[in-house]
Structures are given as structure tokens and as C-alpha cells.
């Protein structure tokens, strides 16, 4: 049994910074002196003095250097105030004989430490072992390189499968569950995730949800549950509207108009719809940007005007979108999309492009005044034709206004106020 709610096979090329030999030797010496011979920490991060207020220990099913979305947006901002440890896990490695931990600090976020765990493939299905070793690795880090930095933390969970390993084990003063998706509905989710999420909902002091349908589902089981949907970095994605932004060369020569998507390419997309869209007009180009996960790359529809560009850095996305004439949300309507509230909706709006989406419930409810909603494949093609020929300028303007009201900074501040209220109720000074 893998503890991870989402398979990681597509992330095997994940890059982690490896320290130089002198740095590693220092860590080995430290491990010997402290008696921690079962685990050697590799790290190039600095362990700075604790920041003011409570520290955070975050458990995420998504890796930091992957597609930049809700966990990265929230935690990068929270780490500006709070010393933060972000615990992530790489795919199992058949070459490992024992668990391995690495840590590093992103240069642009000096108050954040990324602790990356990895396990041998031959033990990956042993859930009890993985829970035990996850806890040991984190505790060893907290007692070694991170000593004194994360005492009495707020534990913040994105990964319900981590609850058994960590809830109640790190002397935490508060437990937060930020539920960004109904992970049990995703392909490859372990059956244990339902029981572990129920346990997390019992132990959590505060619950946040990324979608309104998620709020309706989780608030039945928790009395301190709050809906905080997607935010947006207006200044970042607004670069797509700037004259100074240069369109990448790989799109400069692509046939126009360009109908584009960025995000994860997985079981949530409607691939038959994408094939129909490409077939509907051989003169337009359908451009798909993002890593392929949990679907066979060989099964993706192939057309001369349907381009699969793979993952691109978050920093480069506005330049790619500047080439788009229309932004797409071609989601399938299935279990995996029933509860999603796509982060990209507001990001698309910030670029000033028209948007066409399938009828995902939270998109209809939250963004129906801005996004064209298609109820069938034929409607989707028809709406794309109309949006390209005659962009809804009033809708685009409504989108830009919605962007100003939903910055990540504003959302984080509101979330912090709920955390502080919960701490006060427990008698913890803030």
C-alpha cells in the first residue's frame, strides 16, 4: 500500500539539489556524533533563526518544484512570516536500500525548508513501514539540522495519508487541513485515504476547502470549516497583457488562432473533446502545456494542429499565454472533476483572454459570468469559434475585476485570521 494519494510515476525526472562532498561529509559527521546512524541528511539549506510567531510543518502530496498551484501559492506567502518546513515525497527508488532524506532552502524563500523524502521500492507498499519511517525521518531532521526551529508548530496537511504518521506526534499546537481536492476520486488513490481523511477531519482544528462543493461536503463533518477558493497573482499573469513580454519562439511560428491550455494533463481532461476541437478547424492550433500524469502519453490524441508541449516553468507561463487567442478548460465531467475549482480560471482571467470551459460545477457557479460554459462537445466547439471571432470584452473586463478581488495575499490573510482565532480558543498566545 502506497501512502501517497496520487501516483508519482510521471515525476521520476524530479530534480533535487544535491550538496557538494564537503557539505555531505559535515552531515555524516553530525549524524555519527548524535547517534543517528540509520539516516544521513543531505542538505544545502540554511537553518536560520526562527521567525516571529508560530512555525509551520506542512505535509503535501504534491512536490514543491512541480506545477505551481495552491500549496505553493499559500505556503510561499505564509513562509514570509512563519518559519516553514515543507515535507514532500519523491517516487520510490529501486536503487535505494534504505530511506533517504534531503533538505534545501529555495534562494528566493529563505524562511522555507524543503524536506524531500524517498523510499526503497521494495518497501513502498508496506503502509505501516512507510508511516513509521516518514515520522522517523522528520523527527530526525527536527532533532538534527532543524533543531530548535519548529517547536510547537502548526501542522498543515494537504495529504490526508500523512495523518497517521504525524498528527499528534510533533507536539503541535494546532492542526490545519487544507482540502484542495477530493483526492479519493482520483485515479490510483489508495482505498485507505477515505478512513484517513475522516481521521484528519476529527483531529483538525481548522479546515479549509478549495471549492464550494468541497465545503458543502466537508462542513458536514467539521464545525470550523471555511471555503477559500482559488486566488491569483495578478502581477505575474498580467504580464501576458504587457507589450514588453516576448512570446516564446516555439509559439511564434504556430498557426493562428491559438487555443491554449496550461495545467496538469491527467484523467480530468476530455481527450475526445480535444480531438474534436482540433478536427473542427485545421487552421487553428490547439496548444497543451503541462506534465502528463496518470495517462499513457501514447493515448493522447495526435493531430498536426494539436501540440503537446509538456511542462513549462511557472515563470514562463504568461509569455506562452500571450500567444493564446483563447484559453481552454476542456475538463471531462467525471468523478475526478466533480469537486474541482480550477486555479487556472482566475489565472486565465488575469491574462485578459476569453475562456471556454466544460460545465464543471464550481466553474459554472463561481465563474459563469466570465467564462463561456459549454454543455456538450458541439457547444464547446461552437463557443470556441464565437470567442475567437468576437471576444466578449465585457466578460473579459468582469474577469479582470474578479482578479483584483481574489489575490492570494488577501486569501492568506483571511486564513491566518481563522488560525489565530483557533489558537486563542486553545489558549495559545499569538
C-alpha positions in Angstrom: 0.0 0.0 0.0 1.5 3.3 -1.0 0.6 6.1 1.4 0.6 8.6 -1.5 -2.9 9.6 -2.7 -1.6 10.3 -6.2 0.9 8.0 -8.1 4.2 9.6 -8.9 5.4 7.6 -11.9 5.3 10.7 -14.1 7.5 12.6 -11.7 10.6 10.4 -11.9 12.6 13.2 -13.5 12.0 15.4 -10.5 15.2 17.3 -9.7 16.5 17.8 -6.2 19.7 19.8 -5.4 22.5 17.6 -4.2 25.1 19.1 -1.9 28.8 19.0 -2.5 31.0 16.5 -0.9 32.2 18.7 1.9 28.7 19.6 2.9 27.6 16.0 2.9 30.6 15.0 5.0 29.6 17.5 7.6 26.2 16.0 7.8 27.6 12.5 8.1 29.9 13.6 10.9 26.9 15.3 12.7 24.9 12.1 12.3 27.6 10.0 13.9 28.0 12.4 16.8 24.3 12.4 17.5 24.0 8.7 17.1 21.6 8.9 14.1 23.3 6.2 12.1 20.1 4.9 10.5 19.7 8.1 8.4 22.0 10.6 6.8 20.6 14.0 5.9 21.8 15.5 2.6 21.2 19.2 2.5 22.2 22.6 1.1 19.7 24.6 3.0 20.5 27.1 5.7 18.8 26.7 9.1 18.1 30.3 10.1 16.8 31.7 13.3 13.1 31.2 14.0 10.8 33.8 12.6 8.3 35.6 14.7 5.0 33.8 15.6 4.3 30.1 15.1 6.3 27.8 12.9 4.6 25.6 10.3 5.2 22.0 9.3 3.4 21.2 6.0 2.7 17.7 4.6 2.0 17.8 0.9 1.1 15.1 -1.7 2.5 17.5 -4.4 6.1 18.3 -4.8 7.3 21.9 -4.5 9.0 22.1 -7.9 6.1 20.7 -9.8 3.2 22.6 -11.3 2.8 25.8 -9.2 -0.6 25.7 -7.6 -2.5 26.1 -4.3 0.1 24.7 -1.9 3.0 26.7 -3.3 1.0 29.9 -3.6 -0.2 29.7 0.1 3.0 28.3 1.7 5.3 30.7 -0.1 3.4 33.6 1.4 2.9 32.1 4.8 6.7 31.4 5.0 7.3 35.1 4.8 6.0 35.3 8.4 6.4 31.8 9.7 9.4 29.5 9.7 8.2 26.7 7.5 9.1 23.1 6.9 7.5 21.7 3.7 7.6 17.8 3.7 7.4 16.2 0.3 8.0 12.7 -1.1 9.6 11.6 -4.3 8.7 8.4 -6.2 10.2 5.2 -4.7 13.6 4.3 -6.0 14.6 0.7 -6.8 18.2 1.6 -6.2 17.7 2.6 -2.5 18.5 0.2 0.3 17.1 2.4 3.0 15.0 5.6 3.2 16.7 8.9 2.2 16.1 12.5 3.2 17.4 15.7 1.6 16.8 19.3 2.6 17.3 22.6 0.9 16.2 26.2 1.0 14.9 27.9 -2.1 17.1 31.1 -2.6 14.0 33.2 -3.1 12.3 31.9 0.1 15.0 31.9 2.9 12.4 31.2 5.6 11.3 27.9 3.9 13.0 24.5 4.1 12.0 21.8 1.7 12.5 18.3 3.2 12.3 15.7 0.5 11.8 12.0 1.5 12.4 9.0 -0.7 11.9 5.3 0.0 13.1 2.0 -1.5 10.7 0.5 -4.0 10.6 -2.9 -2.2 9.0 -1.3 0.9 6.7 1.1 -0.9 3.6 -1.0 -0.5 4.1 -1.5 3.3 1.9 1.2 4.7 2.9 0.7 8.3 6.6 0.8 7.5 6.2 4.0 5.4 4.2 5.7 8.2 6.8 4.8 10.7 9.8 5.9 8.5 8.2 9.1 7.5 7.7 10.1 11.1 11.3 9.0 12.0 12.8 10.9 9.1 11.0 14.1 10.0 11.7 13.7 13.7 15.4 13.1 13.0 15.5 16.3 10.9 13.8 18.3 13.7 16.2 17.0 16.2 19.3 17.5 13.9 19.6 20.1 11.1 16.3 21.7 12.1 16.8 21.6 15.8 15.0 24.5 17.7 13.3 25.8 14.5 9.9 24.0 14.6 9.0 23.6 18.2 5.2 23.6 19.0 4.3 24.1 15.3 1.1 24.4 13.5 0.8 21.2 11.4 -0.7 21.9 8.0 -2.0 19.0 5.9 -2.7 18.7 2.2 -2.1 15.0 2.3 -4.7 13.0 4.3 -2.5 9.9 4.1 0.1 11.7 6.3 -2.3 11.9 9.3 -1.3 8.5 10.8 2.4 9.4 10.7 2.3 12.9 12.1 -1.0 14.0 13.8 -0.3 14.2 17.5 3.4 13.3 17.1 5.2 16.7 16.7 4.0 18.5 19.8 1.8 20.7 17.5 -0.4 23.4 18.9 -2.9 23.3 16.1 -3.8 21.1 13.1 -5.0 22.6 9.8 -6.4 20.6 6.9 -6.4 22.5 3.6 -8.5 20.3 1.4 -7.8 21.3 -2.2 -9.4 18.3 -4.0 -11.5 15.2 -3.4 -8.4 13.0 -3.7 -10.3 9.8 -3.1 -11.9 10.3 -6.5 -8.5 10.5 -8.3 -7.2 7.6 -10.3 -4.8 5.5 -8.3 -6.0 6.8 -4.9 -5.4 4.1 -2.2 -8.6 2.9 -0.5 -7.2 3.9 2.9 -7.5 7.5 2.0 -11.2 7.7 3.0 -10.6 6.5 6.5 -7.5 8.7 6.9 -9.3 11.8 5.8 -12.1 11.0 8.3 -9.4 10.8 11.0 -7.9 14.1 9.8 -11.3 15.8 9.9 -11.7 14.6 13.5 -8.2 15.8 14.6 -8.1 19.1 12.6 -8.8 22.3 14.5 -9.4 24.3 11.3 -10.5 23.0 7.8 -10.2 25.0 4.6 -11.6 23.9 1.2 -10.6 24.9 -2.3 -14.1 24.6 -3.7 -17.6 25.3 -2.7 -18.8 21.8 -3.4 -15.9 20.6 -1.2 -17.0 23.0 1.5 -20.5 21.5 1.4 -19.1 18.0 1.7 -16.5 18.6 4.4 -18.5 21.1 6.6 -20.9 18.3 7.4 -18.1 16.7 9.4 -16.4 19.7 10.9 -17.8 22.8 12.6 -14.8 25.1 11.8 -14.7 24.7 8.1 -14.2 27.6 5.6 -14.3 27.9 1.9 -11.3 29.7 0.4 -11.2 29.2 -3.4 -8.6 29.9 -5.9 -6.5 33.0 -5.7 -4.4 34.7 -8.4 -1.1 36.5 -8.8 -2.3 39.4 -10.9 1.0 41.0 -11.5 2.5 37.7 -12.7 -0.2 36.6 -15.1 -0.9 40.2 -16.1 2.4 40.1 -17.9 0.5 38.4 -20.8 -1.1 41.8 -21.4 2.2 43.6 -21.5 3.9 44.8 -24.7 7.3 44.0 -23.2 6.5 40.3 -22.8 8.1 38.3 -25.6 6.2 35.3 -27.0 8.4 32.1 -26.9 9.9 31.2 -30.2 8.2 27.8 -30.3 4.8 29.5 -30.5 5.8 32.4 -32.7 5.5 30.3 -35.8 2.4 28.3 -34.8 -0.7 28.8 -36.9 -3.2 31.3 -35.6 -5.6 31.5 -33.9 -4.2 29.6 -30.9 -6.5 27.9 -28.4 -4.4 27.1 -25.4 -4.3 25.3 -22.0 -1.8 25.1 -19.2 -2.0 22.7 -16.3 -1.7 19.1 -15.5 -2.5 16.7 -18.3 -4.3 13.8 -16.5 -7.6 11.9 -16.2 -9.5 15.1 -15.6 -9.2 16.2 -19.3 -11.6 15.2 -22.1 -9.3 13.9 -24.7 -12.1 13.0 -27.2 -13.2 16.7 -26.9 -9.6 17.8 -27.7 -9.5 15.7 -30.8 -12.9 17.0 -31.9 -11.7 20.6 -31.3 -8.6 20.1 -33.4 -10.6 18.5 -36.2 -13.2 21.3 -36.2 -10.8 23.7 -37.8 -7.4 22.7 -39.3 -6.4 26.3 -39.5 -6.4 26.9 -35.7 -3.8 25.4 -33.3 -4.7 23.7 -30.0 -1.7 24.1 -27.6 -1.5 22.0 -24.4 1.1 22.9 -21.8 1.7 20.7 -18.8 3.2 17.5 -17.5 1.4 14.2 -18.4 0.3 12.2 -15.3 -1.7 9.0 -14.9 -2.5 8.7 -18.6 -0.5 6.9 -21.2 1.3 9.6 -23.4 0.8 7.3 -26.4 -3.0 7.5 -25.8 -3.1 11.3 -26.3 -4.9 12.3 -29.5 -2.5 13.3 -32.3 -3.2 15.9 -34.9 -1.0 18.2 -36.9 -2.6 21.2 -35.2 -2.7 19.7 -31.7 0.6 20.4 -29.9 1.6 18.8 -26.6 4.4 21.0 -25.3 5.0 19.3 -21.9 5.7 21.2 -18.7 7.0 24.8 -18.7 8.2 26.8 -15.7 5.6 28.9 -13.9 7.7 32.0 -14.6 7.3 31.4 -18.4 3.5 30.8 -18.4 2.5 34.5 -19.1 4.7 34.6 -22.1 3.1 31.5 -23.5 -0.4 32.7 -22.8 0.3 36.0 -24.6 0.3 33.9 -27.8 -3.1 32.5 -27.0 -6.2 33.9 -28.6 -8.4 31.8 -26.3 -7.9 29.9 -23.0 -9.3 26.4 -22.6 -10.7 24.4 -19.7 -11.5 21.1 -21.5 -12.3 19.1 -18.4 -14.1 15.8 -18.6 -17.2 15.5 -16.4 -16.3 12.6 -14.2 -15.7 11.8 -10.5 -12.2 13.4 -10.6 -13.7 16.8 -11.6 -16.9 16.8 -9.6 -15.3 18.8 -6.8 -12.5 20.8 -8.5 -12.3 24.6 -8.5 -9.5 25.1 -11.1 -6.8 27.5 -10.1 -6.3 28.4 -13.8 -9.7 30.1 -14.1 -8.5 33.3 -12.4 -5.1 33.0 -13.9 -6.6 32.9 -17.3 -8.7 36.0 -16.5 -5.6 37.9 -15.4 -4.2 37.4 -18.9 -7.2 39.2 -20.5 -8.1 36.3 -22.7 -11.6 34.9 -23.4 -12.2 31.5 -21.7 -14.3 28.5 -22.7 -14.9 25.6 -20.3 -16.9 22.5 -20.0 -19.7 22.5 -17.3 -17.6 21.7 -14.2 -19.9 22.6 -11.3 -17.7 25.0 -9.4 -16.7 26.8 -12.7 -20.4 27.3 -13.5 -21.1 28.5 -10.0 -18.1 30.7 -9.4 -17.1 32.0 -12.9 -20.2 31.6 -15.1 -20.4 35.4 -15.6 -17.0 35.5 -17.2 -16.4 32.0 -18.7 -18.3 30.6 -21.6 -19.8 27.3 -20.4 -20.3 24.5 -23.0 -22.7 21.7 -22.1 -21.7 19.4 -25.0 -18.8 18.9 -27.3 -20.6 20.6 -30.1 -21.3 23.6 -27.8 -17.7 23.6 -26.9 -16.5 23.9 -30.5 -19.2 26.4 -31.3 -18.3 28.6 -28.2 -14.6 28.5 -29.2 -15.5 29.7 -32.7 -17.6 32.5 -31.3 -15.0 33.5 -28.7 -12.2 33.7 -31.3 -14.3 35.6 -33.8 -15.8 38.0 -31.3 -14.2 38.1 -27.8 -16.6 39.2 -25.1 -14.9 42.4 -23.9 -17.4 42.9 -21.1 -16.8 39.4 -19.9 -13.0 39.9 -20.0 -13.4 43.2 -18.0 -15.6 41.4 -15.4 -12.8 38.8 -15.2 -10.2 41.4 -14.5 -12.3 42.9 -11.8 -12.7 39.4 -10.2 -9.0 39.0 -10.3 -8.5 42.2 -8.2 -10.9 40.8 -5.6 -9.2 37.4 -5.3 -5.4 37.9 -4.7 -3.5 35.1 -2.9 -2.3 37.7 -0.4 -5.9 38.6 0.6 -6.9 34.9 0.9 -3.8 34.0 3.0 -4.5 36.9 5.4 -8.1 35.7 5.9 -6.9 32.1 6.5 -4.4 33.4 9.1 -7.1 35.1 11.0 -9.0 31.8 11.3 -5.8 30.1 12.5 -5.2 32.8 15.1 -8.8 32.5 16.3 -8.4 28.8 16.8 -5.1 29.3 18.6 -6.7 31.7 21.0 -9.6 29.3 21.7 -6.9 26.8 22.7 -5.2 29.3 24.9 -2.1 29.7 22.7 -0.7 33.2 22.6 -0.3 34.7 19.1 
